[in-house]
Amino acid sequence: PTEAELKAAKDNLIGGFALRIDNNRKLLDNVANIAAHGLPLDYLDTWTQQVAKVTVADIKAAFARKLQPERMVTVIVGGRDGG
């Protein structure tokens, strides 16, 4: 991503964080996620700071570790006539 795209994504995630925990069900889901994945107990307290720290280089490194472009395929659905 570009710096502008990353900033927009981070602004969206950080700005919408309160909506991820705005009721008991969502809060419980987050606590269950913390337990299931062995995340630190301060995960929700530090989440926005961790998101803010992400850089374009971090994203590129993660993609390089996780994606294997040489193994990807392109799937096209529909006919040549647009149908």
C-alpha positions, 0 to 999 in steps of 0.5 A: 500500500501507499502511505496514504492508503495505510493512513486511511486504513489505520484511521478507519481501524483506530477510529472504529475501535470503540464500535468493536467493544460497544456492547457486552457481546462484542466485548465477550467476543474480544475476550474469547479471542484473546484467550483462544489466541493466547494474546496478552491481557492488555491486548484491548488496551494496546490495540490502537497503539499497535495498529498506529505503529504498523508501517508500509514496510511491515505490511510488505514483510508480512505479505512476503512471509505469508503469500506465495505469488508463484502458487496463485492462480487467476480465476475468471468467471463469465463469458467473453461477451460479459454474460 
